[in-house]
Amino acid sequence: MNGKRILYVDDDEAMLRIVAATLPRLAGVDVVTAATGTHALSLLAGGRFDLILLDYELPDFDGADLCADATVGKWGIPFTQELGRQLQPRAGAVTVLALPRAPQRLLPAVQQ
């Protein structure tokens, strides 16, 4: 492990399991998952994260709204499930990623 701790927030449970199993092996990072914005905020209140990978379409939050929360600050990296939509980094996001079909596509963001 390289010591990086990542919060991965997505309401797609299959992606949560895949990313949580794959990123530690590929990038040597610790991955903590949340399926809702509310759960993500409670995790953020109780721990330190080096990076947040955040879905835009959560059941209880818009990803941009969650990213704008002062708790999230500058570490949010939202990605969108709407692959055709052009999104600009906003609300404290560092960048916007297209929904990864494979966790390997998250590696550049994780390794920065």
C-alpha positions as CSV (number, residue, x, y, z in Angstrom):
1,M,0.0,0.0,0.0
2,N,1.2,3.5,-0.8
3,G,-0.7,5.1,2.1
4,K,-3.3,6.9,-0.1
5,R,-6.8,6.6,1.2
6,I,-9.6,7.0,-1.3
7,L,-13.3,7.4,-0.8
8,Y,-15.3,6.0,-3.7
9,V,-18.9,7.1,-3.8
10,D,-21.3,5.5,-6.3
11,D,-24.8,4.1,-6.0
12,D,-23.9,1.2,-8.4
13,E,-23.1,-1.6,-6.0
14,A,-21.4,-3.7,-8.6
15,M,-19.0,-0.8,-9.4
16,L,-18.4,-0.3,-5.6
17,R,-17.4,-4.0,-5.3
18,I,-15.2,-4.0,-8.4
19,V,-13.4,-0.7,-7.6
20,A,-12.9,-1.7,-3.9
21,A,-11.3,-5.0,-5.0
22,T,-9.3,-3.8,-8.0
23,L,-7.8,-0.4,-7.1
24,P,-5.9,-1.6,-4.0
25,R,-4.3,-4.3,-6.2
26,L,-3.5,-2.1,-9.1
27,A,-2.6,1.1,-7.3
28,G,-1.7,0.1,-3.8
29,V,-4.3,2.3,-2.2
30,D,-6.9,1.8,0.5
31,V,-10.4,2.2,-0.8
32,V,-13.4,3.0,1.4
33,T,-16.9,3.0,-0.3
34,A,-20.2,4.7,0.2
35,A,-23.4,4.2,-1.8
36,T,-25.0,7.6,-0.8
37,G,-24.0,11.1,-0.3
38,T,-25.1,10.9,3.3
39,H,-22.9,7.9,4.0
40,A,-20.0,9.7,2.3
41,L,-20.4,12.8,4.5
42,S,-20.4,10.6,7.6
43,L,-17.2,8.9,6.5
44,L,-15.6,12.2,5.7
45,A,-16.5,13.5,9.2
46,G,-14.7,10.5,10.8
47,G,-11.6,10.2,8.7
48,R,-9.0,11.6,6.4
49,F,-9.1,10.9,2.6
50,D,-6.5,11.8,0.0
51,L,-9.0,11.6,-2.9
52,I,-12.7,11.3,-3.4
53,L,-14.1,9.6,-6.6
54,L,-17.6,10.8,-6.7
55,D,-20.6,9.9,-8.9
56,Y,-22.7,12.8,-10.1
57,E,-26.1,11.0,-9.8
58,L,-26.5,9.7,-6.2
59,P,-29.9,8.8,-4.8
60,D,-29.8,11.5,-2.1
61,F,-27.4,14.2,-3.5
62,D,-26.3,15.7,-6.8
63,G,-22.6,14.9,-6.9
64,A,-21.8,18.6,-7.6
65,D,-23.7,19.6,-4.5
66,L,-21.8,17.0,-2.4
67,C,-18.5,18.2,-3.9
68,A,-19.3,21.8,-3.0
69,D,-19.8,20.8,0.7
70,A,-17.0,22.3,2.7
71,T,-16.3,18.8,4.1
72,V,-15.3,17.6,0.7
73,G,-13.2,20.6,-0.2
74,K,-10.7,20.4,-3.0
75,W,-10.4,16.6,-3.1
76,G,-13.5,15.7,-5.0
77,I,-13.2,14.2,-8.5
78,P,-16.7,13.7,-9.8
79,F,-17.4,11.5,-12.8
80,T,-20.6,11.3,-14.7
81,Q,-22.7,8.4,-15.9
82,E,-23.9,10.5,-18.8
83,L,-21.0,9.8,-21.2
84,G,-22.2,12.2,-23.9
85,R,-22.6,15.2,-21.5
86,Q,-19.7,17.7,-21.4
87,L,-19.1,18.6,-17.8
88,Q,-16.7,21.3,-16.5
89,P,-14.9,20.9,-13.2
90,R,-17.0,22.9,-10.7
91,A,-17.8,23.1,-7.0
92,G,-14.2,22.3,-5.9
93,A,-13.7,19.4,-8.2
94,V,-10.2,18.8,-9.6
95,T,-11.4,17.2,-12.8
96,V,-14.4,15.3,-14.3
97,L,-14.0,11.8,-15.5
98,A,-16.3,9.8,-17.8
99,L,-17.8,6.8,-16.1
100,P,-15.2,4.2,-16.1
101,R,-16.2,0.8,-17.5
102,A,-13.0,-0.6,-16.0
103,P,-11.3,0.5,-12.8
104,Q,-8.0,0.7,-14.7
105,R,-9.3,3.9,-16.2
106,L,-9.3,5.5,-12.8
107,L,-5.6,4.9,-12.3
108,P,-4.4,8.2,-13.7
109,A,-6.5,10.1,-11.3
110,V,-5.6,7.9,-8.3
111,Q,-1.8,8.0,-9.1
112,Q,-1.7,11.9,-9.3
